[in-house]
Amino acid sequence: MGRQLLMGNEAIALGAMRANIELAAGYPGTPSSEILEAIARARPDGLYVEWSVNEKTAVEVAAGAAMSGARVLATMKQVGLNVASDPVMSLNYVGVKGGMVIVVADDPGPISSQTEQDTRHFAQFAKLALFDPSTPEEAYLMMADAFACSERLGRPVLFRPTTRVCHSYASVNAPDALDARAKSAGGARGFEKSGGRWVIFPKLAHANHIKIESALSELGQSFSEYGGNRLVGAGAKGIAANGVSWQYVCEALSGMAGAMAGAGGAGGAGAMAETGGVDGLGDMAGASCGAATGNGSGADSMARAAGEAAATGEAVVVAEVTATSEVSVASDVAATSEVAATSEAGAIDAMCASLGCRLLKIGTVPLPEPMCVDFLRDLDEALVIEELDPVIERELVYLCGRHRLGASVNGKLTGHMPRAGENSPAAVKSAILEFLAPGAATDGREQAGQKPAEPEGAGLQSAGSGSVESRSAGPQSAGAGGGADPELAGSSAAGPESANSESGGSGVVRPQSAGAREGTGSESTGRGAARPQSAGPEQAGQKPADSEGARPRSAGPQSAGAGGSVASYAGGDLPALAVRPPVLCAGCPHRASFFAVKEAIRGRKAVFSGDIGCYTLGNAMPLDMVDTCLCMGAGIAQAQGIHRIAPDALNFAFIGDSTFFHTGIPGMVNAVYNKADIIAAILDNATTAMTGGQPNPGMEKTLMGEAAPKISIYGILSAIGVDSLQRVSAFDFGAAVAAVRRAADEKGVRAIIFEGPCISLARKGKPLKIDGGACTGCGACARRLGCPAISALGKKPAIDALLCTGCGLCANLCKFGAIAGPAA
């Protein structure tokens, strides 16, 4: 181990390699670009890295590798997440086997982006865990935590550095060489077919949604024990911060503590006002990271500096204090194996004591709820300093209402911090000075060139404030809402929330605050102000609902699957509904295509990546030909990721013609560009079948019925340089099998276009019949095809003439020539 001067993105790359990733894919975009470049320069043997054609494809390639048990990294900037959102959302429901971290570098400012976006919103929206580093070294160390968390959850996690963390330089205690690469904890290597685990059907999505909610609830509790979140200090005022803003806060407060100590303790507020706190904060640019985490000498020097500052009144710059080391997220709580050094904690505690304030550092989503409640308890007022949006602020307001805490929460929503742009050391210093010593400093927003904003929801009390004084004649929230955010008004009204239990599908009961548990009918805020508890929905501005017994109900029968069963119908009990799983239509060309592939590679190891469309139903028995299904166009890219980890298997990717035009083309371009070894099976049935037969670019008409040029799939594949390209009729069984065998014996990017019209559009042929004399009753036609027109209820199978389309697939299968047609 040795200290290296690293850019934040280099530290992230080194942290990912230290965590033993086996694949990294991304698309360049400032401020994230250097991460993959650094990996490519320093990568050890066995690590595959690629620039993908876009962020969506990068996530899908990484997902295929993660499903195969590898630790993987995907990188992009915040607007790239917009492109990747489809697979990211679905991947949380499907899950991964190895650890998967998606780095999304946010760009507050914006400095080099068309929009300002806060990825923490996406984490909450997608129900994903997120790690939010504040320095390059913390980013380096936090990578191990992110991978451990992903493997514990079995789902991807987000990693959100911002521009100042990405492009700052810091001295990082990192290994000199990456020669010891431990195996990922994800399990056995290679892709394991798991009975449809990787295929996102609605039933699976619903079941996994319940698990996701439960896991997030537990994670919010356990993150209070995680070293990336910190609560220090004591007092009636508190400051919460995230990311690089935490560094700005520590720098400003250390100077203020020194100024107060030099001015004689309590009298220091006036001196602080006169001096303006800290002179020459300057540009952070990673300067405060030098004392860095996890280094005993750095911690000791900071402690000594803090002690000297208290004695001499000199300012001391406090470096990052949330050291994590080799960590793993345990099954019961998310915990680091080594917390910040005692001397570090002592230094920052001494600083907070001299200022009479608490500090809360937030480094995760979901927020550490117990730690946040401890922070808010007995506070008069809190200031939230964060980039970019008021995510922490809203959560704290909500917790004040939910736990009936009296703190007034200030930040962006109340006009105490700017709503747009990145924070600066000067603006943070000014805001803190005004917060701790009102009137002592020029408003930080004016220094930043902004006019002080009228607090959002002016006239309303902040969440659960114990103050009787009102800013205007407007109504106060019912003990919870908060002028900060009107959408949260009434959150402490009596009802399930007031019991402070939150099921989330997990049965986890979250703790009440001590005051709320007493159940006295009124709570003391500890400052002599009593707040009445809400008595019911009316106090929350809600109209009381009629009781369930008094509410008229529909006289019609209930659905048996929707909360009850019908007692009687037409004088008798209803029979149980027959189970009718979805199935490919009789005569569907997709069944013929799947069966040709299955027959051609019988006895060879293969993985079948699927996609969204009718052909997803190919996963059902007896075909069993779809092992993965993530989102539109993902199968081709997933096959590439699986191939990188499991190169000993044939990797097929099935995709329909409409889906190919939708998002399949980038995956094919990526395969050619990055020299993958896959076989793409394009199932061209000349329509968008699953959704009702809508036209697509492969047809010769538009939605308005106008003639349109037909876009050739074959021409596109030829133009991008596919190594081997074949076109065959799906119903020509012999030719289809031969085409698959040729492709299976080749290498590189191969494509087979199986052409056959959707049976709902094609003219139905004459139905076939089974010759009872020639049939031996082996049942292969019914057992191996799964065609709904063939039944095997008797000793010998039969063909339903009403369903059969005469496609002839079963006739090709029968060894005894017992199937022919037409029927009489």
Buried (B, 14 or more C-beta within 10 A) or exposed (E): EEBBEBBBBBBBBBBBBBBBBBBBBBBBBBBBBBBBBBBBEBBEEEBBBBBBBBBBBBBBBBBBBBBBBBBBBBBBBBBBBBBBBBBBBBBBBBBBBBBBBBBBBBBBBBBEBEEBBBBBEBBBEBBBBBBBBBBBBBBBBBBBBBBBBBBBBBBBBBBBBBBBBBBBBBBBBBEEEBEEBEEBBBEEBBBBEEEBBBBBBEEBBEEBBEBBBBBBBBBBBBBBBBBBBBBBBEBBBBBBBBBBBBBBBBBBBBBBBBBBBBBEEEEBBBBBBEBBBBEEBEEBEBBBBBBBBBBEEBBBBBBEBBBBBBEEBBBBBBBBBBBBBBBBBEEEBBBBEBBBBEBBBBBBBBBBBBBBBBBBBBBBBBBBBBBBBBBBBBBBBBBBBBBBBBBBBBBBBBBBBBBBBBBBBBBBBBBBBBBEBBBBBBBBBBBBBBBBBEEBBEBBBEBBEBEEBEBBBEBBBBBBBBBEEBBEEEEBBBBBBBBBBBEBBBBBBBEEBBEBBBEBBBEBEBBBBEBBEEEEEEBBBBEEEEBEBBEEBEBBEEEEEEEEEEEEEEEEEEEEEEEEEEEEEEEEEEEEEEEEEEBBBBBBBBBBBBBBBBBBBEEEEBBBBBBBBBBBBBBBEEBBBBBBBBBBBBBBBBBBBBBBBBEEBBBBBBBBBBBBBBBBBBBBBBBBBBEBBBBBBBBBBBBBBBEEBEBBBBBEEEEEEEEBEEBEBBEBBEEBEBBBBBBBBBBBBEBBBBBBBBBBEEEBBBBBBBBBBBBBEBEEBEBBBBEEEEBEEBBBBBBBBBBBBBEEEEEBBBBBBEBBBBBBBBBBBBEEEBBBBEBE
